[in-house]
């Protein structure tokens, strides 16, 4: 790197057309546009900073900023000789990124807005400084994507994989196992794969570190891609090995080791060894530093008035999109919805029932939670109704929980197809507490349409808003219980849904119509 920097510095006098101080002017204008972007979407920037402080899986956020700053500083010799020529293509890309951020704000998808902010930061460089500067800074600025707190949605899948891989390894090594979802029992005790065992922190940390290593070590695209694939596969396998080793250590020592602090320490030791081995092997195929061609003469920078005008326009774009999103959010009915579920009035309520599944959806404008007697058995019905959704008060959120108390052990999750035109599919969640099984039917209702998909509900909400029909939506759960098994509980849940669900959806449609 040192020899390349010297070549570049010695070649700087050969570069023509860049006025003295024009580089610093362009840098200052880019920083001003960046400030406008961050200020206009400041609530989402604050959410990112909060995630860095509170989520262990994203504690590397500040390190990302240091890495980006370091890589940009190393690009300084290449940037100093480039002419500043604003790009209309960059302005168009900035406008499109702002549109994406506005749509993300409309449906309260923080990740979409935050990724769009990163794209806008890059497009600001492109719009103000021009094509050549954008190409040079693309690599360093790409690492800002790792600053966005994403990936938590994959945690349930990772937990399932960890449980299945651990059980498979135990059976392969001769340990008898009884598995029910993420819970399994071996002769020495009972185990459960919880969120901390999912490996999301290992995965996100590995992908970030692997991306930095691949960028600094390789110049061939295929090598970078192969190492990034390994950076994804390695932490998954390492977490499975960690889980298996911990269970086996506890099993062989009669649960004297493998629990408590040794549980955490052993996990990080295994992950650290895997990272070190990956770097040691990957460095053997290091690419030599590229020999940069001699700098080509540059034409003159654009006039000062053009550069300033492009910067002002680039700074206005994010404020305009954010303002449009705020205006559309204010179009809905601010009154609290009157949630009347006439379809359930004929059922007898069981006011004494307390030991059941009690979902918790934050920020709902109206909530109906009750236990009914259906054919002599208790059935829980929960409806969380949303209107004028915003961050922290939205239908789909990582903070919403079907079983927030953690008194029930999760056992299974699947999608169930139903012979119904109104609700053709539901999500089945199974829980166990002692000898009692709970079968939970769960789905979303968005202005007359049902879905089990988190992303699908957001798309439906966006379409409904663009059509001027508001964003009325609801989360619906129906839970029945059995002391026999989960299948028996599901039969009861399905029977209740087949008889009362159509009427319940009609009540929700009337509630939405009354608010228009």
N, C-alpha and C positions, 0 to 999 in steps of 0.2 A: 504493500500500500504506500510505503514511503517513496519508493522510486516513481510510482505513478503520480503521486502528488507533486514531486519535483518536476516531472515532465510537463504537467499541466501548468504549474506556476511559471516555468520558464517560457511556456508558449503563450502566456497571457498577452504580452506586448504585441504578438502577431495578430491578435484578434482585433478586427477593426469594427467600427460602427457603434460600439457601446459607449455612450457618453459617460464621463467620470461621474460617479455617484448614482447613475441610473439603476444599478443593481440594488443599492440600498433603498432607493425610492420605491422600486417594485416590491421589495420585501416589506417595507412599511405599509404600502397599500394593501398587499395581501393580508397582512396581520389585521388591518382595519376591517377588511371584509370578513375575515375569520371571526373577529369580535362581534360583528353584526349578526353572523349566523348563530353564534353561541348565545348571544343575548336574546335573539328572537325566539329561540327554542330553549330558553334557560331552564324551564321546568324539567325538561328531559335530560339536560346536562346535569342538573342536580340529582336526578334519579340515578344516573351513571355513577356519580361520585358516592352516593349513598350505598350503591351496590358494592363498590370497591371497599367501603368501610365495613359492611355488614356480612357480605357473602364470602365465605372462605374460598369458594371456587373461582372468585374473580378478584382476589386480593392482589393480583399482579398488575392491576390497572395502572398504577403509578409507574411501574417498571416499563410498561408499554410506552408511556410518554418519554421516559428517559431514552429508551432505545430509538424511538423515532427522532428525537432531538440529536442523538449521536450520529445516526445515519445521515440526517440532513446536513450536519456539520461536515461530515466527510465528503459530501457532494459539493461543498462550497467552492473548491477550485474550478469545477466544471460549470458552476452557475455564474461565476463572476464575469465570464466573457460572453455570456449570452445576451442578445438584445431583447428588450422588453417590447413585445408586440401582442396586444390584446387579441383574443380569438373569439369570433362570433360563435364558433362551435362550442367553445367552453361556456359561453353565456347560455346557449341553448341547453347544454347538458346540465348546467346549474339550475335552469328553470325546471327541467324534468325531474331532477333530484328533489327540488322544492315541492313539486306536485306530489311526488311519492310521499314526502313527509306530511303534506297536508292530508292525504288519504289515510295515512297511518294515524294522524291525530283524530280524524273523523271517527274511526272505529276503535280508538284507544289501544292501538297495538304499539307499545313503547319500542319494541325491537325494530320495527319498520322505521319509525321516526329516527331512532338513534343511528341506524345504519345509513339512513338518508343524510343525516348530519355529516357523517364521515365522507360520503360521496360529495356533498356540497363543499366540504373543505378542500378536497382535491380539485373540484371543478372551479373553485375560486382561483386557485393557482393557474389553472388552464385559461380561465377567462381574462385574468389581469395580466399575467406574464407571457402567455403564449404557448404554442405547441411544443417548442424545444424544452422550455423549462418544465412543462408538464411531464414530458417523457423522462427527464432526469430525476424528478422528484416522485414519480409514480411508485417506485419500489419502497422507499422509506415511508411514504404516507400510507401505503397499503397496510402497514402494521397497525394503523389506528383501528382497523376492523376488530382487532383483538381487545380493544378497550371497551367494546360494547358487551354488556352482560347478557350473553345469550347461552343457550344450551341446557338450561335447567329443565326445559320441557322433555328432554330425553332421559331424565333421571329414572322414571318408572321402567322404561325399556332396559336401561343399564342394570337396574336392580333385578329384573327378571333374568337377564343373561347371567348375572353373577350367581344367582341362586341355582340356575340350571347347570352352569359349569361346575360349581362346587359339588352339587349332588352327583353329577356324572363322574367327577374325579374320585369322590368317596366310594362310589360303587365299583369303579374300576380297580381301586386298591383294596377291595374286600370288606369295606365297612358297610353294614346294612343301614339303609336309609329309608325313612318314610317321608315323602314330600307332599306338601299341600301349598301350591303357589310359592311364595317367598319364605315359607316356614318349612323346616324339616327337622326330623328327630333322628338321632343316632343313639346307640346304647349308653353313651356317657352324658347325654343331655339334649336339650332342645335349643335350636338356633333359628334366628330370623334375620333376613337381610333387610336392614333399615336404610334410610337415605344416605347415611355416612358411609355405608358399604358399597354404594352404587358405583363409585369410582369416577364421578363427574369431575372432581377436583384434579385427579391424576390426568384425566383425558384433556381437559382444557389447558392445564399447565404444560403437558407434553406437546400439544399442538403448537402452542405459542413458542416454546423454546425450540422445538423442531423447525419451525418456520424461520426463526432467526438464524439457526445453525445452517440450514439449507441455503439461505440467502447469502450468507457470508462465506460459505465453503464451496458452493458449486456455481458454475456459470451456465451449464447445460440445463435446459428446461426439463428434460426427462429425468435427470438425476434429482433435481429439486422435487419433482412430482413423486418419484419413488420414495424419497426420504419422508415426504409428507404422509404418504400412505402408511409407511412404517410408524410414523409418529402418532397415527391414529390407532393402528393395530396393537402396538407395543403396550400402551397403558391399559388397554382392555385385557390383554393376556396377563399382564403383570398384576392387575387387580384380581383376576380369577385365581392366579397362583397365590396371591396374598391371602385371599379368603380361604382357600383350601389348606394352606400351611397353618393358618391360625386355628382352624377347626381341628386339624390333625394334632397340632401341638397340645391343644386343650384336651383332646381325646386321649392322647398317649400319656399325659401327665395327670390324669384324673381331675382336669380343670384347675390345676394349680398355676399353669402358665397359659399364655395366649389370651388372657382377659385383662381389662383395665389398661394401664399405660403400656404394657408389653404388646397389647393389641395394636395400638397406634404406632408405637415405635417400630414394630416388625413391618408394618405396612409401608412406612416411609423408607425403611432400609431397603426393602425389595424394590420400591420405585426408584430410589436413588441409584442402586446398582444397575437397574435396567437402563436408566438415562445415561449413566457413565459408559456402559457397554455400547450403547447405540452411537454415542459420539466417537468412541474409540474406533469402532468399526467403520463408521461413516467417514471419518477423517482419512482413511486409507485411500479413498477414491476422490480426494480433494482435487479440484480443478486448479490449474495455474492461474495466476493473476492475468487478466486480459491485457494485451498490449493495445492501448488506445491509439487511434489514428491521430495524426496531427490536427489541431483545431483548424476548421475551415473559416475563412473570412466571413464575417457576419455583416449583413446590411445594417443600416441605421435603425435605432430604436424608433418606435412610433412617437409622434409629437406628444408633449406633455399633456395637452388638452384631451387627446384621445385616451391616454392611459387613465387619467383622472375620471373621465366620463365613464369608461368601462368599469372602473372600480366603484363609482357611485351606483351604477345600474346593478352591479353584482351585489352590492350591499342592500339594495332595496328589495331584490327578489325574495330573500327569505322572510323579510317582514311582511311582504304582500301575501305570500302563501299562508303564513301563520295567521294573519288577520282574516283571511278567507275561511280558514278552518274554525277560528273562534266565532265568526259570524254565522256559519252553518250550525255550530253547536248550540247557538242561542235561539235557533228557530223552533225548537221543540216546546211542547207544553210544560211549563214549570210546575204545574200542580201535581201533587202526589196522586198516583193512581188509586182508584177505589177498587180493590181486588175482592170481587164477590164470586165465590165458587159454588154456584147453585147446584151443580151436578153432584155435590157431595152432601147436600143438606139432608138427604134421606137416610144417611148412615149415622149410626150411633157413635158418638165420640167417647174415647176412653181417657178421661182426664187423669187417671192414676198412673198411666204408663210413663215411665221415665227411663227405663233401662233399654235404650234402643239406639239406632243410628240417628244422629242429630247433625245434619249438614250445617255448614256455616259459609254463607256467601256475603262478602263485605259490600256495603254501600247499596244494597237493594232498597228500592223506594217502597216496596211493600212485600211482606213475608207472610206466608201461610204455612204453619207447622202444626200438625195435629195427628193424633193416633185414632184410627177408626176401628170399630169391631166389624169385621167382614167374615161371615160364616163362622162366627164364634172365635175368630182369631184376630190378633192385633195387626194392623197394617198402617205404617207411617206414610204420610203424604207431606211432601215439602215442596213449596213453590216460592222461588225468589224472583220477584218482578222488578225489572229495570226500565228506567226511562231517563233520557238525557245523560247517557253514560259518559264517564270521564275517568281519568286515571285514578285508581283507588276505589272506584265505584262502577265496576264493569262486570259484565256477565262472565267473561273468560279472564281469569287472573290466577297467577300462581299462588295467591293468598287464599283463594276459595278452596274449601275442603269438604269432601263428602263425610269424612269421619275425623273431625278435628281433635277429639279427645284422646285418641290413640289407645283407648280401652279395648277396642276390637282389633284383632289381627287380620290384616288383609290376606286373602287366600287366592283369589282368581280375578282376572279381568278379561272380558271378551265382548264381542259384538253379537247381538242376537237379532236375527231376522224375524219379523212378525208378519202375520197374514192380516195386515191392516193398511188401508189406503191413507189414513191420517198419520200414523206413526209406524212406518215400515221397518224401522230399525231402532234399537235402543242399545245402550251400553250396560252390560251386566257387571256389577262389582260384587264379589263375594267376601264376606267377613266371618270370622269365628271368634266367639268369646265363651270359653269353657266348652260346654256341650251344646251351645246354641249357635245356629247358623243364620246368617242374614243375607238375603238376595236383594240387591239394590238395582232397580231399573233407573237409568239416568239418561236424560237427553235435554237438548236446548230447543226452545221455541222462539222464533224470530218473526214477528209480525205475520203469523199464519203459516209459517214453514218450519218444519222440524228437522233437526240434524243432530248427529252425535259428534261431529267434528268441531274442534275449537277453531281451526282456520275457516271452516265452512260457515260457522256462525258469524265470524267477522266479515266475510264476503257478503253474506245476506244482510248484515247490518248496514254495510256501506251502500249496497244497492237500494235498500229501503230509504236511507237518508237522501241519496241522490234523486230518488223519485218523490221526495217531499213527504214521505209517510212516517217520518220520525224513526226512532231507534228502539221502540218498545220490544222487549225480549224477556225471556224467563228461563230459569233453570228449574227442571222438574225432576223429582226423585220419588220413587215409590218403593217401599221396603216391606217385605214380609219375612217371617221367621219360622224356623223349624228346629226341633231338637234331634231330628233324624240325620239329615244331610243337606247340602246346599241345593241339590236337585229338588228336594221336597219343598224347600223355601221358594225356589224359583217358580214352581207350579202355582203356588199361592199368589206370588207377585203377578204372574202372567194372567191368572184368572181375574184379579182385581183390575188390571190394566185393560183387559178386553171388555170389561163391563162399564168402566167409568172414565176411561181416558178420552174418548171422543167428546163427551160432555164437558170435561175439564178444559179441553182445547177451545171449545166454543165459548166458554166463559172468558178465557184469556183474549180471544178475538173481540169480544164485546168490550172488555176493559180497554183494549188498544183503540177501538173505534170511538169510545167516549172521550179519549184524550186528543183526538184530531180536530 
